[in-house]
């Protein structure tokens, strides 16, 4: 199946359809789950291999790259996180690299994976549904954001106590008993908006990027120059979105550790 065999609308709709099993709420997006787990294992394998083979001498290119990423994340944590928690730096590193790898799947040409699956499986490409960019699926971005939200609430209660956490919700920004109900509503909106904005920002940028790649693919023979220009622009977008997700995670956890 190529863009020439389908209308542009049918072609884009096909490529934006996940490989799923189940129905309703219990629908599982197998492509999102499969690629996210696979890329997570790649991250663990590379960093574990480099850690085992690390040398104090002249490092190789891979070790230098890993050390550069680790130092970058460590500096970001030191400059942003003002509490004391040994979990934050490893968490920030995991979030940054994992999201970066999932975002990077947007560079894979849109027809390559369906063609490979169809060729190996001996089926028509029209029967292959594969969305290889996990972060272009709101289920993935919301799962990541909810994980950050749960950690934020957990550490807020652990550091400040349940009473201290609740006091922040109803005494800010107007510390007067007559304003407590209004404060609570405002603070709850702010608290719940954090995971919502965190998830939708990442999803929106990657989904829009994937959609534009699909629109470019419908051009036909003249798609390659435009494809490479948009892919070059993604050299900025893909790491930037991973960096923003990591930094907001650090900021939210830093706020959770501030005990006024």
C-alpha positions in Angstrom: 0.0 0.0 0.0 1.3 3.4 -0.9 -0.1 6.9 -0.9 -0.8 6.4 -4.7 -3.2 3.5 -4.0 -5.4 5.3 -1.5 -6.8 8.7 -1.2 -4.9 11.0 1.1 -7.6 10.8 3.7 -7.6 7.0 3.7 -3.8 6.8 3.7 -3.5 9.1 6.7 -6.3 7.4 8.6 -4.7 4.0 8.1 -1.3 5.2 9.4 -2.9 6.9 12.4 -4.7 3.7 13.5 -3.1 1.6 16.3 -2.7 -2.1 16.3 -5.2 -3.0 19.0 -6.8 -5.9 20.9 -9.8 -5.8 23.3 -12.7 -3.5 23.4 -13.8 -0.3 25.1 -11.8 0.7 28.1 -9.7 -2.5 28.0 -8.5 -1.8 24.5 -4.7 -2.4 24.4 -2.5 -0.5 21.9 0.0 -3.3 21.1 2.2 -1.1 18.9 2.5 1.6 21.6 3.2 -1.0 24.3 5.6 -3.0 22.2 7.8 -0.1 21.0 7.9 1.6 24.4 9.0 -1.5 26.1 11.5 -2.3 23.3 13.0 1.2 23.5 13.1 1.0 27.3 15.2 -2.2 27.0 17.5 -0.5 24.5 18.1 2.3 27.0 18.8 -0.1 29.8 21.1 -2.3 27.6 23.2 0.6 26.3 23.7 2.3 29.7 24.3 -1.0 31.5 26.9 -2.0 28.9 28.7 1.4 29.1 28.7 1.3 32.9 30.2 -2.2 32.9 32.9 -1.3 30.3 33.6 2.2 31.6 37.2 3.2 31.8 39.1 6.0 33.4 41.3 6.3 30.4 40.3 7.8 27.0 36.6 6.9 26.6 35.1 5.6 23.4 32.5 7.5 21.5 29.6 5.6 23.1 30.9 6.1 26.6 31.5 9.8 25.9 27.9 10.2 24.6 26.5 8.5 27.7 28.7 10.5 30.0 27.5 13.7 28.3 23.9 12.8 28.7 24.4 11.8 32.4 26.3 15.0 33.2 23.6 17.1 31.4 20.8 15.5 33.4 22.8 15.7 36.6 23.4 19.5 36.1 19.7 20.0 35.3 18.7 18.3 38.6 21.3 20.1 40.7 20.1 23.5 39.3 16.4 22.8 39.7 15.8 20.3 42.5 16.3 21.8 45.9 15.4 18.9 48.1 17.4 15.8 49.1 16.2 12.6 47.3 18.5 10.1 45.6 15.7 9.0 43.3 15.3 12.2 41.4 18.5 12.1 39.2 18.0 8.5 38.1 14.3 9.2 37.4 15.1 12.3 35.4 17.7 10.4 33.4 15.2 7.6 32.7 12.5 10.1 31.7 14.8 12.1 29.4 16.4 9.2 27.5 13.2 7.0 27.3 11.1 9.9 26.0 13.9 10.9 23.6 14.1 7.4 22.2 10.3 7.2 21.8 10.2 10.6 20.1 13.0 9.6 17.8 10.8 7.0 16.2 9.2 9.9 14.4 12.3 9.9 12.2 11.5 6.5 10.8 9.9 6.9 7.4 6.1 6.2 7.7 5.9 3.3 5.2 9.1 1.4 6.2 7.8 -0.6 9.2 4.5 -1.5 7.6 6.3 -2.6 4.4 8.7 -4.8 6.4 5.9 -6.4 8.4 3.9 -7.0 5.3 6.9 -8.5 3.5 7.9 -10.8 6.4 4.4 -11.8 7.2 3.2 -12.2 3.6 0.2 -10.0 4.0 -1.0 -6.8 2.3 0.2 -3.5 3.7 -3.4 -2.4 4.0 -3.8 -5.1 6.7 -0.9 -3.8 8.7 -1.6 -1.3 11.4 1.5 0.1 13.1 2.1 3.4 14.9 5.7 3.3 15.9 5.8 6.6 17.8 4.6 5.8 21.4 4.5 9.4 22.4 2.1 10.2 19.6 -0.4 8.1 21.5 -2.2 9.9 24.3 -2.4 6.7 26.3 1.4 6.7 26.6 1.8 10.3 27.5 -1.0 10.2 30.0 0.5 7.1 31.6 3.9 8.9 32.0 2.2 12.1 33.3 0.1 10.1 35.8 3.2 8.4 37.1 4.8 11.8 37.7 1.6 13.0 39.4 1.5 10.0 41.7 5.1 10.6 42.7 4.4 14.3 43.3 1.4 13.6 45.6 3.4 10.8 47.4 6.4 13.0 48.2 4.2 16.0 49.1 2.5 13.9 51.7 5.7 12.2 52.8 7.7 15.5 53.2 4.9 17.7 54.5 2.6 15.2 56.1 -1.1 14.8 55.1 -2.0 17.9 57.1 0.7 20.0 55.6 -0.2 18.9 52.1 -3.9 19.7 52.7 -3.0 23.0 54.3 -1.2 24.1 51.1 -4.3 23.4 49.2 -6.7 25.5 51.2 -4.5 28.3 52.6 -2.9 29.5 49.3 -3.0 32.0 47.8 -5.4 33.8 50.2 -4.5 32.9 53.8 -7.8 33.8 55.4 -10.4 31.4 56.6 -13.2 33.0 54.5 -11.2 32.2 51.3 -10.4 28.5 52.1 -13.1 27.0 49.8 -12.0 29.2 46.9 -8.3 28.5 47.6 -9.1 24.7 47.6 -10.8 24.9 44.2 -8.0 27.0 42.7 -5.2 24.8 44.0 -7.0 21.6 43.0 -7.3 22.9 39.4 -3.6 23.8 39.4 -2.7 20.4 40.8 -4.8 18.5 38.3 -3.7 20.7 35.4 -0.1 19.6 35.8 -0.4 16.0 34.6 -2.9 17.1 32.0 -0.7 19.8 30.5 2.4 17.5 30.8 0.6 14.7 28.8 -1.0 16.9 26.2 2.1 19.0 25.4 4.1 15.9 24.6 1.3 14.2 22.7 0.3 17.3 20.7 3.8 18.0 19.4 4.6 14.4 18.4 1.2 13.7 16.9 1.4 16.9 14.9 4.9 16.0 13.7 3.7 12.5 12.7 0.7 13.9 10.9 2.9 16.3 8.9 5.2 13.4 7.9 2.1 11.6 6.6 0.9 14.6 4.7 4.3 14.9 3.1 4.2 11.2 2.1 1.0 11.9 0.1 2.9 14.3 -2.2 4.4 11.3 -4.1 7.7 11.6 -6.0 8.5 15.0 -4.7 8.2 14.0 -1.0 11.9 13.3 -0.3 13.2 16.9 -0.2 10.3 18.1 1.9 10.6 15.0 4.2 14.3 15.6 4.9 13.6 19.3 5.6 10.9 18.4 8.1 13.1 15.6 9.6 15.9 18.2 10.0 13.6 20.5 11.9 12.7 17.6 14.2 16.4 17.5 15.2 15.3 20.3 17.5 11.7 19.3 18.3 12.4 15.7 19.4 15.1 16.4 22.1 13.4 19.6 23.1 10.1 17.8 24.0 12.1 15.2 26.0 14.0 18.0 27.8 10.7 19.9 28.7 9.1 16.7 30.0 12.2 16.0 32.2 12.4 19.5 33.5 8.8 19.8 34.4 9.1 16.4 36.2 12.0 17.8 38.2 10.2 21.0 39.0 7.0 19.3 40.2 9.0 17.0 42.4 11.0 19.9 43.7 7.8 21.7 44.7 6.6 18.5 46.4 9.8 18.5 48.6 9.5 22.2 49.6 8.2 22.3 53.2 7.2 25.8 54.1 
